[in-house]
């Protein structure tokens, strides 16, 4: 199971780690932390040294109730940082967390390698066509509504079946346009209650029916810290536990704030399969 990033085949048979770099002032865990070039480059270097295969750069917080960010502002935040990382660490595989087609296009042209779309093309009608033209890997996440409305849209007949149907439809739409490298993301915390998140995690292996690599992103999320009655800052141990479960149920990529711990988790789980 491989994806093609800038002409380099990345084998996802062994799970990989994607480090998160938030360029937003209001992200739930590290908002406003990386606001100058030195801080950004130091964090990227740390994540790469710790074993990250991908760096996921985002400039629009998708936490529940997040502030709206214009396309112009998103581009102004993103493009200089993509160029900065690409210049300093040219081998880095940059993933761009955006649901806007124009942002995706300009980000790839600036040096990014992957598009990570929380809406699977549902928030911008041009996104799938743009990704098809760019011929880059595409991460499609499950969400309903927008970051501002998603937590009011949590009614499901059966959340696991609904996700399987959702991904079947979105994968087919992507394939019809010629997108070949598709990765699915169940979207923990997006239009899902605490109980629904855990039902989904408990049945995560059922999503393997899509025959696509799966990204799991639970890092320091409220499904951990609310259940443990703590804070995102104290949710690393819980994150590692849920990442372990995700790997055992078929995750190919872990999207995390804490790369070192996630890489160690992958190594330990892989040793079980020796």
SULNORLIN-V219547 format. One record per backbone hydrogen bond with DSSP energy under -0.5 kcal/mol. CO is the residue of the C=O (numbers start at 1). NH is the residue of the N-H. Records with the same first field share a line. If there is no record, write none. Layout:
CO: NH + NH
//
This chain:
1: 12
3: 5 + 10
4: 6
5: 8
7: 9
8: 5 + 10
9: 11
10: 3 + 12
13: 15
16: 254
17: 19 + 53 + 54
18: 256
19: 56
21: 58
24: 32
27: 31
30: 33
33: 35
36: 40
37: 41
38: 42
39: 43
40: 44
41: 45
42: 46
43: 47
44: 48
45: 49
46: 50
47: 51 + 52
48: 51
53: 93
54: 19
55: 57 + 95
56: 21
57: 97
58: 23
63: 66
70: 74
71: 75
72: 76
73: 77
74: 78
75: 79
77: 81
78: 81 + 82
79: 83
80: 84
81: 85
82: 86
83: 87
84: 88
85: 89
89: 92
92: 94
93: 55
94: 113 + 114
95: 57 + 97
96: 98 + 116
97: 59
100: 104
101: 105
102: 106
103: 107
104: 108
105: 109
106: 110
107: 111 + 112
108: 111
113: 137
114: 96
115: 117 + 139
116: 98 + 118
117: 120 + 141
119: 122
124: 127
126: 130
127: 131
128: 132
129: 133
130: 134
131: 135 + 136
137: 115
138: 140 + 183
139: 117 + 141
140: 185
141: 143
146: 149 + 150
147: 65
149: 152
150: 153
154: 156
158: 162
159: 163
160: 164
161: 165
162: 166
163: 167
164: 168
165: 169
166: 170
167: 171
168: 172
169: 173
170: 174
171: 175
172: 176
173: 177
174: 177 + 179
175: 178
178: 180
180: 182
181: 138
182: 213
183: 140
184: 215
185: 142
187: 190
189: 191
193: 197
194: 198
195: 199
196: 200
197: 201
198: 202
199: 203
200: 203
201: 204
203: 206
204: 207
205: 208
206: 209
207: 210
208: 211
213: 184
214: 252 + 253
215: 186
216: 255
218: 221
221: 224 + 225
222: 226 + 227
224: 228
225: 230
226: 229
231: 234
232: 235
235: 239
236: 240
237: 241
238: 242
239: 243
240: 244
241: 245
242: 246
243: 247
244: 248
245: 249
246: 251
247: 250
252: 16
253: 216 + 255
254: 18 + 256
255: 219
256: 20
257: 259
258: 262
259: 263
260: 264
261: 265
262: 266
263: 267
264: 268
265: 269
266: 270
267: 271
268: 272
269: 272 + 273
270: 273
271: 274
//
